[in-house]
């Protein structure tokens, strides 16, 4: 599998979580990877504004020191932050890709960065930037379409639809993380099915593996005599924590030996805290805020079940991480979740935006005896190393096709 002659240029919004894990898994099999991450100087103002909502989101995810997780970066991976100033947020800024592409072209030339393949994570602005760089340097472009850039961005209006479709049509290959995403790309956006591949997200089995529940709870100072329901996700409307909290009112009518731990930060924190008070759930539900990624295996092992009640999803990494720790997963029938939770041996599926259904499934899960080792073994197919091999095969195919076309066209 080694491809010591391949150099990859990754265009990404950050170097954290699934992007970091994907890159570092691939890095074992290639010569060099350069990652370009754009940064808005304006984000730094958020550190001086003590407000919640969007400002809190910016403060947690977009300031310069939050864009890169520097822990354990391999020697053959170089991560570069390129800063500029703009007013319109990334997901609404139709001209942002032009600005970033110009900056990246200058940066690449100045620093002598060499690459054979460009791999962009997310269609816009990263994918658009990659297409512009690919044309400039005559390099093939692969775009990974993850979630909202598939089910939301192309359908905002006609202009966004045309922009997203143009980006995908002009890529050499498209990776997406679930079969339902693939169907949207092929059936609704009319992207050629032969150029769209499904490669799911994954997990690190060295980190997410079963450990003592007692030890995990002791380290996290969690109750040892309760059934713990865990949710790890940003506090955004799309992640559905409001339905999880509402469902707890029904759960405690069935049993009171439960504790729901919600880990994550975001603009909905105050609204969720108010809902917990209104439903008189302070003894049963707690928001723990953002926790270091390195601490998440402890949370997975401290819990009895994991619940992700999202309204929409791509293919959430936390699902694979929970399964890797042997933790049963309750998720909504959205995105790639039903493609992974294919048996009630691994978890349960619920209707989105339905706290009544969620209550019922949580009670079933709490009363069920789960086979942790069976769950863990099922998850092994989704290790990042296995996922990286699928990505590497696509790199080889795209590179060979580009070389062939280049020779044919003279």
FIFI-843806 format. One record per residue (C-alpha): residue number from 1; residue in three letters; x negated, y negated, z negated. Coordinates in Angstrom, 3 decimals, always signed. Layout:
  nr rest        x        y        z
 NUM  ala        X        Y        Z
...
END
This chain:
  nr rest        x        y        z
   1  unk   +0.000   +0.000   +0.000
   2  unk   -2.962   -2.334   -0.415
   3  unk   -3.098   -5.214   +2.080
   4  unk   -6.267   -6.977   +1.083
   5  unk   -6.295   -9.018   +4.284
   6  unk   -2.888  -10.694   +3.692
   7  unk   -2.622  -14.172   +2.177
   8  unk   +0.827  -15.365   +1.109
   9  unk   +2.131  -18.905   +0.654
  10  unk   +5.119  -18.952   -1.708
  11  unk   +7.454  -21.966   -1.749
  12  unk   +9.432  -21.966   -4.994
  13  unk  +11.329  -24.288   -7.364
  14  unk   +9.273  -23.028  -10.331
  15  unk   +6.849  -20.322  -11.407
  16  unk   +8.916  -18.672  -14.140
  17  unk  +11.191  -15.672  -14.696
  18  unk  +12.002  -13.581  -11.625
  19  unk   +9.848  -15.642   -9.250
  20  unk   +6.772  -15.232  -11.441
  21  unk   +7.432  -11.509  -11.918
  22  unk   +8.008  -10.937   -8.213
  23  unk   +4.839  -12.787   -7.197
  24  unk   +2.634  -11.096   -9.766
  25  unk   +3.907   -7.635   -8.839
  26  unk   +3.149   -8.318   -5.159
  27  unk   -0.255   -9.807   -6.013
  28  unk   -1.612   -6.340   -6.825
  29  unk   -1.410   -5.421   -3.151
  30  unk   -2.488   -8.566   -1.269
  31  unk   -5.592  -10.714   -1.016
  32  unk   -4.370  -14.107   -2.217
  33  unk   -1.128  -15.851   -3.119
  34  unk   -0.731  -19.622   -3.317
  35  unk   +2.494  -20.905   -4.891
  36  unk   +3.665  -24.460   -4.182
  37  unk   +6.162  -25.949   -6.643
  38  unk   +7.605  -29.431   -6.216
  39  unk   +8.134  -31.763   -9.170
  40  unk  +10.095  -34.981   -9.540
  41  unk   +8.373  -37.655  -11.635
  42  unk  +11.836  -38.823  -12.666
  43  unk  +12.347  -35.591  -14.636
  44  unk   +9.830  -36.766  -17.237
  45  unk  +12.195  -39.559  -18.323
  46  unk  +14.489  -36.870  -19.756
  47  unk  +12.025  -36.232  -22.587
  48  unk  +12.747  -39.741  -23.894
  49  unk  +16.547  -39.581  -23.591
  50  unk  +18.229  -37.743  -26.498
  51  unk  +21.346  -36.815  -24.520
  52  unk  +22.945  -33.487  -23.719
  53  unk  +24.583  -32.390  -20.482
  54  unk  +22.550  -32.706  -17.284
  55  unk  +19.748  -34.570  -19.051
  56  unk  +19.262  -31.590  -21.371
  57  unk  +19.106  -29.249  -18.376
  58  unk  +16.420  -31.414  -16.765
  59  unk  +14.498  -31.548  -20.035
  60  unk  +14.558  -27.766  -20.414
  61  unk  +13.775  -26.682  -16.861
  62  unk  +12.441  -29.453  -14.636
  63  unk   +9.831  -31.410  -16.587
  64  unk   +6.314  -30.623  -15.439
  65  unk   +5.245  -28.436  -18.354
  66  unk   +8.372  -26.233  -17.952
  67  unk   +7.904  -25.512  -14.250
  68  unk   +5.101  -22.978  -14.726
  69  unk   +4.754  -20.010  -17.045
  70  unk   +0.969  -19.790  -17.147
  71  unk   +0.773  -16.635  -19.253
  72  unk   -1.262  -13.892  -17.603
  73  unk   -1.404  -15.338  -14.082
  74  unk   -3.585  -12.974  -11.987
  75  unk   -6.897  -14.221  -10.633
  76  unk   -5.673  -14.023   -7.038
  77  unk   -2.608  -16.210   -7.706
  78  unk   -2.988  -19.991   -7.593
  79  unk   -0.008  -22.140   -8.608
  80  unk   +0.093  -25.763   -7.436
  81  unk   +2.481  -28.491   -8.576
  82  unk   +3.039  -31.306   -6.072
  83  unk   +4.793  -34.348   -7.555
  84  unk   +6.883  -37.094   -5.965
  85  unk   +9.709  -39.454   -6.869
  86  unk  +13.320  -39.201   -5.691
  87  unk  +16.745  -40.062   -7.135
  88  unk  +19.212  -37.503   -5.760
  89  unk  +19.066  -34.053   -7.462
  90  unk  +17.608  -31.202   -5.408
  91  unk  +20.805  -29.305   -4.694
  92  unk  +22.563  -32.404   -3.335
  93  unk  +19.653  -34.066   -1.546
  94  unk  +19.967  -33.323   +2.188
  95  unk  +16.717  -35.153   +3.012
  96  unk  +14.562  -33.716   +0.256
  97  unk  +13.116  -30.913   +2.367
  98  unk  +11.662  -33.404   +4.870
  99  unk   +9.881  -35.263   +2.077
 100  unk   +8.525  -32.107   +0.454
 101  unk   +7.403  -30.619   +3.780
 102  unk   +5.341  -33.713   +4.616
 103  unk   +3.705  -33.624   +1.203
 104  unk   +2.970  -29.905   +1.428
 105  unk   +1.423  -30.256   +4.891
 106  unk   -0.981  -32.875   +3.586
 107  unk   -1.691  -30.865   +0.432
 108  unk   -2.399  -27.658   +2.374
 109  unk   -4.822  -29.418   +4.706
 110  unk   -6.551  -31.306   +1.904
 111  unk   -7.121  -28.174   -0.185
 112  unk   -7.873  -25.825   +2.701
 113  unk   -5.139  -23.337   +1.784
 114  unk   -5.021  -20.386   +4.187
 115  unk   -2.054  -18.061   +4.584
 116  unk   -0.589  -15.460   +6.930
 117  unk   +3.023  -15.409   +5.701
 118  unk   +5.278  -17.996   +4.071
 119  unk   +7.794  -16.675   +1.536
 120  unk  +10.388  -19.156   +0.254
 121  unk  +12.602  -18.502   -2.763
 122  unk  +16.054  -20.054   -2.223
 123  unk  +17.394  -21.302   +1.092
 124  unk  +17.365  -25.016   +0.301
 125  unk  +15.220  -27.020   -0.073
 126  unk  +12.521  -24.317   -0.270
 127  unk  +13.603  -22.379   +2.823
 128  unk  +13.896  -25.519   +4.932
 129  unk  +10.430  -26.604   +3.820
 130  unk   +9.088  -23.155   +4.751
 131  unk  +10.580  -23.358   +8.261
 132  unk   +8.927  -26.737   +8.825
 133  unk   +5.570  -25.441   +7.583
 134  unk   +5.925  -22.269   +9.631
 135  unk   +6.429  -24.276  +12.796
 136  unk   +3.519  -26.575  +12.001
 137  unk   +1.041  -23.768  +11.283
 138  unk   +2.595  -21.065  +13.543
 139  unk   +3.142  -18.727  +10.589
 140  unk   +6.108  -16.334  +10.072
 141  unk   +8.653  -17.272   +7.408
 142  unk  +10.596  -15.055   +5.010
 143  unk  +13.361  -16.535   +2.873
 144  unk  +14.813  -14.908   -0.231
 145  unk  +18.409  -16.046   -0.758
 146  unk  +19.273  -15.488   -4.416
 147  unk  +22.726  -16.577   -5.564
 148  unk  +24.327  -20.024   -5.473
 149  unk  +22.458  -20.760   -2.241
 150  unk  +24.494  -17.918   -0.694
 151  unk  +27.956  -18.121   -2.258
 152  unk  +28.126  -21.898   -2.889
 153  unk  +25.805  -24.107   -0.886
 154  unk  +26.807  -23.052   +2.665
 155  unk  +30.498  -23.626   +1.948
 156  unk  +30.471  -27.125   +0.500
 157  unk  +31.215  -28.799   +3.830
 158  unk  +30.431  -28.511   +7.538
 159  unk  +27.107  -30.352   +7.280
 160  unk  +25.797  -28.068   +4.558
 161  unk  +27.068  -25.042   +6.470
 162  unk  +25.202  -26.060   +9.616
 163  unk  +22.047  -26.881   +7.679
 164  unk  +21.957  -23.566   +5.815
 165  unk  +22.768  -21.573   +8.938
 166  unk  +20.015  -23.378  +10.908
 167  unk  +17.454  -22.571   +8.203
 168  unk  +18.385  -18.881   +8.144
 169  unk  +18.595  -18.586  +11.942
 170  unk  +15.084  -19.990  +12.266
 171  unk  +13.495  -17.719   +9.679
 172  unk  +11.739  -14.519  +10.711
 173  unk  +13.399  -12.466   +8.005
 174  unk  +15.878  -12.956   +5.173
 175  unk  +15.775  -11.089   +1.875
 176  unk  +18.728  -11.241   -0.459
 177  unk  +19.291   -9.630   -3.841
 178  unk  +22.613   -7.833   -3.373
 179  unk  +24.732   -6.149   -0.734
 180  unk  +27.587   -8.599   -1.311
 181  unk  +25.176  -11.456   -0.558
 182  unk  +24.155   -9.648   +2.603
 183  unk  +27.775   -9.394   +3.703
 184  unk  +28.267  -13.131   +3.181
 185  unk  +25.152  -13.882   +5.233
 186  unk  +26.051  -11.505   +8.049
 187  unk  +29.849  -11.717   +8.146
 188  unk  +30.491  -15.336   +7.184
 189  unk  +27.311  -17.114   +8.279
 190  unk  +26.753  -14.815  +11.280
 191  unk  +23.084  -14.174  +10.531
 192  unk  +21.834  -11.172  +12.523
 193  unk  +22.151   -8.084  +10.369
 194  unk  +18.844   -6.692  +11.611
 195  unk  +16.922   -9.544   +9.979
 196  unk  +18.624   -9.365   +6.553
 197  unk  +17.335   -6.937   +3.913
 198  unk  +18.583   -6.289   +0.378
 199  unk  +15.844   -6.253   -2.258
 200  unk  +17.207   -6.561   -5.813
 201  unk  +15.595   -8.261   -8.767
 202  unk  +13.775   -6.123  -11.307
 203  unk  +12.134   -5.910  -14.710
 204  unk   +8.788   -5.239  -16.369
 205  unk   +8.912   -1.793  -18.037
 206  unk   +5.867   -2.667  -20.110
 207  unk   +7.880   -5.349  -21.892
 208  unk  +11.478   -4.182  -21.707
 209  unk  +11.447   -0.744  -23.300
 210  unk  +13.111   +0.785  -26.366
 211  unk  +11.667   -0.109  -29.767
 212  unk  +13.039   +0.215  -33.299
 213  unk  +16.342   -1.640  -33.691
 214  unk  +15.637   -2.116  -37.395
 215  unk  +12.241   -3.692  -36.696
 216  unk  +13.654   -5.949  -33.982
 217  unk  +16.448   -7.231  -36.228
 218  unk  +14.050   -7.782  -39.087
 219  unk  +11.701   -9.863  -36.913
 220  unk  +14.598  -11.954  -35.598
 221  unk  +16.323  -12.223  -38.990
 222  unk  +19.525  -10.721  -37.611
 223  unk  +22.102   -8.808  -39.700
 224  unk  +21.291   -5.120  -40.076
 225  unk  +24.823   -4.020  -40.937
 226  unk  +26.620   -5.424  -37.881
 227  unk  +27.238   -4.363  -34.318
 228  unk  +25.409   -7.024  -32.299
 229  unk  +26.741   -8.289  -28.983
 230  unk  +24.056  -10.129  -27.000
 231  unk  +24.296  -12.702  -24.242
 232  unk  +21.182  -14.259  -22.705
 233  unk  +21.900  -16.927  -20.091
 234  unk  +21.788  -20.652  -19.480
 235  unk  +24.769  -22.439  -20.991
 236  unk  +26.397  -23.296  -17.673
 237  unk  +30.056  -22.916  -16.727
 238  unk  +29.185  -20.249  -14.129
 239  unk  +27.665  -18.000  -16.815
 240  unk  +31.038  -17.644  -18.527
 241  unk  +30.109  -17.902  -22.222
 242  unk  +33.419  -19.652  -22.821
 243  unk  +35.183  -16.350  -21.978
 244  unk  +32.853  -14.381  -24.214
 245  unk  +33.619  -16.647  -27.171
 246  unk  +37.360  -16.477  -26.506
 247  unk  +37.171  -12.688  -26.279
 248  unk  +35.605  -12.520  -29.755
 249  unk  +38.905  -13.648  -31.277
 250  unk  +40.473  -10.432  -30.023
 251  unk  +37.471   -8.268  -30.919
 252  unk  +37.526   -9.246  -34.601
 253  unk  +41.182   -8.218  -34.819
 254  unk  +39.973   -4.694  -34.081
 255  unk  +36.824   -4.746  -36.220
 256  unk  +34.976   -7.323  -38.311
 257  unk  +31.533   -5.693  -38.391
 258  unk  +30.382   -7.600  -35.300
 259  unk  +28.021  -10.464  -34.568
 260  unk  +27.713  -12.177  -31.188
 261  unk  +24.329  -13.762  -30.442
 262  unk  +24.170  -16.186  -27.501
 263  unk  +20.622  -17.054  -26.412
 264  unk  +20.005  -19.882  -23.959
 265  unk  +20.228  -23.616  -23.488
 266  unk  +22.155  -25.963  -21.263
 267  unk  +24.712  -28.686  -20.961
 268  unk  +27.655  -26.736  -22.443
 269  unk  +26.181  -26.295  -25.919
 270  unk  +28.360  -28.869  -27.708
 271  unk  +31.503  -27.681  -25.938
 272  unk  +30.792  -24.072  -26.913
 273  unk  +30.006  -25.023  -30.512
 274  unk  +33.338  -26.861  -30.689
 275  unk  +35.167  -23.806  -29.296
 276  unk  +33.538  -21.568  -31.922
 277  unk  +34.796  -23.918  -34.658
 278  unk  +38.282  -24.196  -33.163
 279  unk  +38.630  -20.399  -33.064
 280  unk  +37.215  -20.062  -36.588
 281  unk  +34.398  -17.804  -35.352
 282  unk  +31.427  -19.357  -37.188
 283  unk  +30.809  -16.090  -39.055
 284  unk  +30.901  -14.030  -35.876
 285  unk  +29.327  -16.072  -33.070
 286  unk  +26.120  -18.102  -33.086
 287  unk  +24.278  -20.091  -30.412
 288  unk  +20.542  -19.538  -30.862
 289  unk  +19.318  -21.937  -28.180
 290  unk  +16.390  -21.334  -25.858
 291  unk  +13.960  -18.624  -26.922
 292  unk  +10.532  -17.786  -25.461
 293  unk  +10.733  -15.227  -22.678
 294  unk   +8.214  -13.087  -24.560
 295  unk  +10.774  -12.778  -27.383
 296  unk  +13.572  -11.425  -25.210
 297  unk  +12.579   -7.736  -25.543
 298  unk  +13.170   -8.080  -29.288
 299  unk  +16.661   -9.467  -28.680
 300  unk  +17.457   -6.651  -26.242
 301  unk  +16.387   -4.038  -28.769
 302  unk  +18.184   -5.725  -31.669
 303  unk  +21.522   -5.565  -29.841
 304  unk  +24.084   -2.787  -29.404
 305  unk  +25.547   -4.069  -26.129
 306  unk  +24.721   -6.830  -23.633
 307  unk  +27.510   -8.974  -22.167
 308  unk  +27.220  -11.267  -19.124
 309  unk  +30.676  -12.682  -18.245
 310  unk  +29.558  -14.727  -15.211
 311  unk  +32.013  -16.266  -12.780
 312  unk  +29.464  -15.861   -9.957
 313  unk  +26.060  -14.199   -9.750
 314  unk  +23.310  -13.151   -7.416
 315  unk  +21.693  -10.151   -9.105
 316  unk  +20.743  -11.189  -12.642
 317  unk  +17.314  -10.143  -13.911
 318  unk  +18.667   -9.857  -17.470
 319  unk  +20.807   -6.947  -16.313
 320  unk  +17.751   -4.937  -15.333
 321  unk  +15.878   -6.018  -18.454
 322  unk  +18.748   -4.886  -20.672
 323  unk  +18.985   -1.538  -18.890
 324  unk  +15.215   -1.142  -19.120
 325  unk  +15.497   -1.413  -22.893
 326  unk  +18.241   +1.214  -22.846
 327  unk  +20.924   -1.364  -23.637
 328  unk  +24.396   -0.830  -22.120
 329  unk  +25.506   -3.736  -19.930
 330  unk  +28.983   -5.255  -19.682
 331  unk  +29.255   -7.527  -16.685
 332  unk  +31.817   -9.065  -14.393
 333  unk  +32.682   -7.712  -10.954
 334  unk  +30.711  -10.409   -9.158
 335  unk  +27.512  -10.566   -7.110
 336  unk  +25.269   -7.538   -7.311
 337  unk  +26.444   -6.403  -10.757
 338  unk  +28.907   -3.724   -9.472
 339  unk  +26.146   -2.449   -7.175
 340  unk  +23.993   -1.640  -10.219
 341  unk  +26.554   -0.712  -12.890
 342  unk  +27.801   +2.196  -10.798
 343  unk  +28.677   +4.468  -13.708
 344  unk  +30.182   +4.032  -17.149
 345  unk  +27.070   +5.818  -18.402
 346  unk  +25.225   +2.500  -17.927
 347  unk  +27.845   -0.083  -18.776
 348  unk  +31.314   -1.415  -18.034
 349  unk  +32.735   -3.849  -15.489
 350  unk  +35.290   -6.571  -16.233
 351  unk  +37.333   -9.033  -14.237
 352  unk  +35.744  -12.517  -14.141
 353  unk  +37.373  -15.349  -16.129
 354  unk  +39.465  -12.828  -18.069
 355  unk  +38.852  -12.868  -21.838
 356  unk  +41.592  -10.271  -22.421
 357  unk  +39.882   -7.713  -20.188
 358  unk  +36.541   -8.643  -21.731
 359  unk  +37.911   -8.077  -25.234
 360  unk  +39.141   -4.613  -24.244
 361  unk  +35.829   -3.588  -22.650
 362  unk  +33.738   -4.896  -25.557
 363  unk  +35.833   -2.863  -28.022
 364  unk  +35.417   +0.240  -25.838
 365  unk  +31.660   -0.336  -25.646
 366  unk  +31.308   -0.875  -29.394
 367  unk  +33.124   +2.398  -30.103
 368  unk  +31.237   +4.431  -27.497
 369  unk  +28.128   +6.515  -28.162
 370  unk  +25.653   +5.455  -25.476
 371  unk  +22.736   +7.536  -24.189
 372  unk  +19.920   +4.980  -24.338
 373  unk  +17.385   +7.267  -22.684
 374  unk  +19.742   +7.945  -19.771
 375  unk  +20.184   +4.183  -19.271
 376  unk  +16.449   +3.591  -19.461
 377  unk  +15.653   +6.317  -16.920
 378  unk  +18.247   +4.950  -14.509
 379  unk  +16.617   +1.520  -14.740
 380  unk  +13.181   +2.770  -13.668
 381  unk  +14.043   +2.424   -9.977
 382  unk  +14.242   -1.348  -10.565
 383  unk  +10.758   -1.928  -11.981
 384  unk   +9.018   -4.906  -10.433
 385  unk   +6.341   -2.611   -9.042
 386  unk   +8.947   -0.640   -7.078
 387  unk  +10.609   -3.858   -5.932
 388  unk   +7.268   -5.339   -4.846
 389  unk   +6.642   -2.373   -2.551
 390  unk   +9.875   -3.109   -0.720
 391  unk   +8.813   -6.731   -0.338
 392  unk   +5.380   -5.698   +0.900
 393  unk   +6.907   -3.471   +3.593
 394  unk   +8.828   -6.493   +4.854
 395  unk   +5.623   -8.550   +4.892
 396  unk   +3.958   -5.913   +7.088
 397  unk   +6.881   -5.717   +9.496
 398  unk   +7.231   -9.480   +9.846
 399  unk   +3.500   -9.960  +10.307
 400  unk   +3.287   -7.282  +13.000
 401  unk   +6.327   -8.643  +14.853
 402  unk   +4.914  -12.154  +14.759
 403  unk   +1.575  -10.972  +16.129
 404  unk   +3.332   -9.046  +18.915
 405  unk   +5.484  -12.035  +19.901
 406  unk   +2.453  -14.294  +19.791
 407  unk   +0.580  -12.031  +22.227
 408  unk   +3.584  -11.711  +24.539
 409  unk   +4.061  -15.476  +24.667
 410  unk   +0.395  -16.053  +25.321
END
